[in-house]
Amino acid sequence: MKKFIRFVLGGNLGAVVGYGIFILLTELGVWYLVSSLIGEIVIDLTNFSIYKFWAFEERNKKRTKKEIALYSLVALAYWVMNTSIMYFFTEQCHRTYWVSKALAIIILAYPSFWAMDKVFKNGKKLDDA
């Protein structure tokens, strides 16, 4: 439970900035899905370190390259799911783009935690791969 709370708190730091960029760009006329991607990139650039060193307390620097690769794959999968959920709620359910984004974040919170927990295994199992 401690890791999950740290994951949520740490993720919220990046999410505030990423969500702000998402709203700002969309209001300036950028398509909401492109704005979302740009915001997610900013979030991922900050959250990797927050997750690795604080949320999951992973100190093994030898594994960082492998973790970056795995983190990138998870981030890509997250973006695909996030975009699909946003598109569905915005285009099919006629919700505003910012409500759709919030719903996607909520829906993907636990699956994202589960995946990140696998990325930052504190040297367990992952090194055997």
QUIBEL-V254901 format. One record per residue. PHI is phi as a letter, one per 20 degrees, with the letter a starting at -180 (999 if undefined). PSI is psi in radians with two decimals (* if undefined). D_LAST is the distance of its C-alpha to the last C-alpha in Angstrom with 2 decimals. Layout:
phi,psi,d_last
PHI,PSI,D_LAST
PHI,PSI,D_LAST
This chain:
phi,psi,d_last
999,-0.61,26.49
g,-0.76,26.68
f,-0.70,23.46
f,-0.76,24.83
f,-0.77,28.18
f,-0.66,26.76
f,-0.83,24.64
f,-0.82,27.88
f,-0.81,30.02
f,-0.74,27.76
f,-0.58,27.24
f,-0.52,31.00
f,-0.89,31.68
f,-0.61,29.97
f,-0.63,31.27
f,-0.81,34.86
f,-0.83,34.72
f,-0.72,32.80
f,-0.68,35.12
f,-0.75,38.09
f,-0.76,37.07
g,-0.88,36.57
f,-0.84,40.07
g,-0.88,41.74
f,-0.70,40.51
f,-0.75,41.34
f,-0.44,44.78
e,0.00,45.30
o,-0.02,44.87
f,2.42,41.23
g,2.39,39.92
g,-0.55,38.16
f,-0.60,34.86
f,-0.75,34.75
g,-0.70,35.76
f,-0.78,32.94
f,-0.80,30.35
f,-0.77,31.89
f,-0.71,31.88
f,-0.64,28.20
f,-0.78,27.33
f,-0.78,29.35
g,-0.82,27.73
f,-0.61,24.17
f,-0.59,25.28
e,-0.66,26.57
f,-0.44,24.27
g,-0.89,21.00
f,-0.70,22.54
f,-0.81,24.32
f,-0.84,21.28
f,-0.94,19.07
e,-0.44,21.83
d,-1.01,24.19
f,-0.80,23.03
d,-0.03,19.67
l,0.80,20.73
e,1.99,17.54
d,-0.09,18.87
f,1.81,15.95
f,-0.30,16.96
f,-0.46,14.36
e,-0.01,11.82
g,-0.75,14.61
f,-0.76,13.89
f,-0.72,10.43
f,-0.68,12.35
f,-0.75,15.24
f,-0.82,13.49
f,-0.74,12.12
g,-0.73,15.54
f,-0.71,17.32
f,-0.75,15.91
f,-0.75,16.90
f,-0.70,20.17
f,-0.80,20.90
f,-0.73,20.46
f,-0.78,22.59
f,-0.71,25.18
f,-0.81,25.50
f,-0.76,26.04
g,-0.81,28.27
f,-0.74,30.32
f,-0.77,30.77
f,-0.79,31.93
f,-0.80,34.21
f,-0.81,35.67
g,-0.90,36.34
f,-0.60,38.11
f,-0.86,40.00
e,-0.64,41.08
e,-0.63,41.31
d,-0.06,42.22
l,0.74,44.25
e,2.74,42.82
f,2.71,43.03
g,-0.64,40.02
f,-0.54,39.53
f,-0.73,39.69
f,-0.71,37.14
f,-0.80,34.78
f,-0.74,35.31
f,-0.72,34.67
f,-0.73,31.40
f,-0.79,30.25
f,-0.81,31.29
f,-0.64,29.73
e,0.01,26.31
g,-0.96,26.28
f,-0.77,24.40
g,-0.62,21.88
f,-0.75,21.18
g,-0.82,20.84
g,-0.80,18.44
f,-0.75,16.13
f,-0.58,16.55
f,-0.59,15.90
f,-0.60,12.36
f,-0.80,12.04
d,1.32,13.62
e,0.24,12.13
l,0.70,13.86
n,0.00,11.00
e,2.38,10.10
m,-0.81,6.99
g,-0.64,5.48
f,-0.33,5.40
f,-0.27,3.80
f,*,0.00
